[in-house]
Amino acid sequence: MSQQFPSPAPDAGTPAPEAAATPAPYPGPSGADFLQAQAPAPARPANVGLGIAAAVGAALVTAAVYGAIIGLSGYQIGFAAVGVGAAVGFAAGKLGGGNPLLPVLSAVLSLAAVFAGQIFGIAMIGADEAGVSTLDVLNLGTSLLVDAWTATSGPMTYLFLAIGGYTAFQSARKAA
């Protein structure tokens, strides 16, 4: 069994211990601060011109890269067309904001970039077979290259065009 004893009263002859200094309250945020709703970040103003310029730049760069992939491998690779669309759409949406024109423009630019990449790839393959430089083949004229594209295009070619355009449209919408 335990017993509880009262604590002894301080002796009048002994000095009482000094009261411990209470620390100052923490100056940081209180629990109530976390319950308040946080203000959303201020919306960045849309710059449609910058978005269009970024989309055009991305289309030019990705068309060259896609054409080089086709020219070096000899195959059309669907993931590369998806990459073209994603890069063009992301650039337009991220820098241009949520303007409804940008997803449509991104899709059109992506279609053009995938087509230009395929033409460039055909030019690289033709140059390799003929033993000349790619610039020599490109200088022959685009009608010759477009005829070669038409002769070699099949359902997969059109599927890759569509995939690139769709990816660009969705990327521009989601990046805004």
C-alpha positions in Angstrom: 0.0 0.0 0.0 1.2 3.4 -0.8 0.8 6.3 1.3 0.6 9.9 0.3 2.5 12.3 2.5 1.9 16.0 2.2 5.0 17.9 1.1 6.7 19.7 3.9 6.0 23.4 4.2 8.9 25.7 3.6 10.7 26.6 6.8 10.5 30.2 7.6 14.2 30.3 8.3 15.3 28.9 4.9 15.0 31.1 1.9 12.5 30.0 -0.7 13.9 29.0 -4.0 13.5 31.7 -6.6 10.7 31.0 -9.1 12.1 29.7 -12.4 11.8 32.3 -15.1 9.1 31.3 -17.5 10.3 31.3 -21.1 8.8 33.7 -23.5 6.1 32.2 -25.8 7.2 30.9 -29.1 6.9 33.7 -31.7 6.2 31.4 -34.6 2.9 30.5 -36.2 0.2 29.1 -34.0 -2.0 26.2 -34.7 -4.8 28.5 -35.8 -2.5 29.8 -38.6 -2.5 26.4 -40.1 -6.3 26.1 -40.1 -6.7 29.2 -42.2 -6.9 28.7 -45.9 -3.8 29.5 -47.8 -4.1 32.2 -50.5 -3.6 30.8 -54.0 -0.5 31.9 -55.8 -1.2 34.9 -58.0 -2.0 34.0 -61.6 0.7 34.7 -64.1 -0.5 36.9 -66.9 -0.8 35.0 -70.2 1.7 35.9 -72.8 0.3 34.4 -76.0 3.1 35.8 -78.2 5.7 34.1 -76.1 3.8 30.8 -76.1 3.5 30.9 -79.9 7.2 31.7 -80.3 8.1 28.8 -77.9 5.9 26.4 -79.7 7.4 27.3 -83.1 10.9 26.9 -81.7 10.1 23.6 -80.1 8.5 22.4 -83.4 11.6 23.3 -85.4 14.0 21.6 -82.9 11.9 18.5 -82.5 11.3 18.1 -86.2 15.1 18.0 -86.7 15.6 15.5 -83.9 12.7 13.3 -85.1 14.1 13.4 -88.7 17.6 12.5 -87.4 16.1 9.5 -85.5 14.3 8.3 -88.6 17.3 8.9 -90.8 19.8 7.1 -88.5 17.5 4.2 -87.6 15.6 3.8 -90.8 12.4 3.4 -88.9 9.6 5.7 -87.7 9.4 5.5 -84.0 6.0 6.3 -82.4 7.4 7.4 -79.1 9.4 10.1 -80.9 6.2 11.5 -82.4 4.7 11.6 -78.9 7.8 13.4 -77.7 7.4 16.0 -80.5 3.8 16.7 -79.5 4.6 16.8 -75.8 7.5 19.2 -76.3 5.5 21.6 -78.6 2.4 21.5 -76.4 4.3 21.9 -73.1 6.3 24.9 -74.4 3.2 26.6 -75.7 1.1 26.0 -72.6 3.8 26.7 -70.0 5.0 30.0 -71.5 1.7 31.1 -73.2 -0.8 30.5 -70.4 -4.3 29.2 -70.7 -5.3 30.9 -74.0 -7.7 28.5 -75.9 -5.8 29.2 -79.1 -2.6 27.6 -77.9 -3.7 24.0 -77.8 -5.1 24.2 -81.3 -2.0 25.9 -82.6 0.2 23.4 -80.8 -1.6 20.5 -82.5 -1.1 22.1 -85.9 2.5 22.9 -85.3 3.1 19.3 -84.0 1.5 17.9 -87.2 3.8 20.1 -89.2 6.9 19.1 -87.1 6.2 15.4 -87.4 5.7 15.7 -91.1 8.8 17.8 -91.5 10.7 15.3 -89.4 9.6 12.5 -91.6 10.6 14.4 -94.7 14.0 15.1 -93.2 14.4 11.5 -92.3 13.6 10.5 -95.9 16.2 13.0 -97.1 18.8 11.5 -94.8 18.0 8.0 -95.9 18.1 9.0 -99.6 21.4 10.9 -99.1 22.9 7.8 -97.5 21.8 5.5 -100.3 23.0 8.0 -103.0 26.3 8.7 -101.3 25.7 12.5 -101.1 25.0 14.9 -98.3 21.6 15.5 -96.9 21.7 19.1 -98.0 22.1 18.0 -101.6 19.0 15.9 -101.3 17.1 18.7 -99.7 18.2 21.1 -102.5 16.5 18.8 -105.1 13.2 20.2 -104.0 10.4 19.4 -101.6 8.1 18.0 -104.3 10.5 15.1 -104.8 10.6 14.5 -101.1 6.9 14.8 -100.6 6.4 12.3 -103.5 8.8 9.9 -101.7 6.8 10.5 -98.5 3.5 9.7 -100.2 4.9 6.6 -101.8 6.3 5.3 -98.5 3.5 6.4 -96.1 1.1 4.0 -94.7 -1.4 3.7 -91.9 1.4 4.0 -89.3 2.6 7.3 -90.8 -0.9 8.8 -90.4 -1.2 7.3 -86.9 2.0 9.0 -85.8 0.8 12.3 -87.2 -2.4 12.0 -85.2 -0.7 10.9 -82.0 1.7 13.9 -82.2 -1.1 16.3 -82.7 -3.3 14.9 -80.0 -0.4 14.9 -77.5 0.4 18.5 -78.3 -3.2 19.5 -77.8 -3.4 17.8 -74.4 0.0 18.9 -73.3 -0.8 22.6 -74.0 -4.0 22.4 -72.1 -2.4 20.7 -69.0 0.7 22.8 -68.9 -1.2 26.1 -68.8 
